[in-house]
């Protein structure tokens, strides 16, 4: 019965209902910046789950132009992993 009920919902509503029922948490997608992009990104990262961190990190890196990717890699390779 739960399956049929979820299938009757829109995909987004189905995800929301299933997540609530199964106790899944996470930050979801980042919101539009209210102060600055970095402030909003830091706020979102404090709420996000590890798989969300990785997904947005990889997607963001892939969307960067090559020169920004190089600068990013120089920055992160100069730091030690926590």
N, C-alpha and C positions, 0 to 999 in steps of 0.2 A: 504494500500500500504506500509506503514511503517513497519508493521508486516512482510510482505512477504520479504521486503528488509532485515530486521534484520535476519530473518531465513535463508537467503541465505549466510550470513556471517559465519565465524567460530565462535564458542562460545566466544573466547577471543575478536575478533574484534567486535562482536555484543555487548559485555559488554562495550567496549570502546566507540562505537558510541552511544549507549543508554545513557551512563553516560554523555557524552558531550551534547547530545540533551536535557537531563533532568536537566542539571546543577548540577549533583552530583559531589561532590568533595571528598577529602580525600587524604591520603598519599599513599594508595595502600600498597603493600608489602614492608617490609624493604629491603634496598639494602645491598649488601655485604659490610663488614666493610672495610673502607679505612684507618682509623687511628686506632681505637680500636672498639670493639663491643659495649662498653658502649657509646662512642661518637656517633656512628652511630645510636644506639637506641635512644639516647636523641634527635638527629636531627630529626629522623623519628617521634618521639612522639610529637614534636613541630608542625608537619604538619598534624598529623592524627586526625581523627574524634573520638568522644567518643566510638562509636560502634567498631571501629578498635582497640582502646586501650583495650577494654574489651576482644575482640576476641583473640588478640595476648597474652594478659596477662593470660587468662584462659588456652589457648593451651600451652603456655610456662610453666606455673605452672604444668600442667598435665604431661608434658614431663620430669620434673625434677625427679631425684631419691628421695626416701623418706627423706633421711637426708638433702638434699638441700631444699626440701619443708618445713621441720621443721625449718631450719635456716631462710628461707624466711619469714615464718609466725612469727617467733620471731622478726625479723626485722620490719615488717610492723605493728605488733600489739604493738610495742613499740613506734610507732609514732601516732600522732593524724591526723585524716583525715582533709584535707584542706577544 
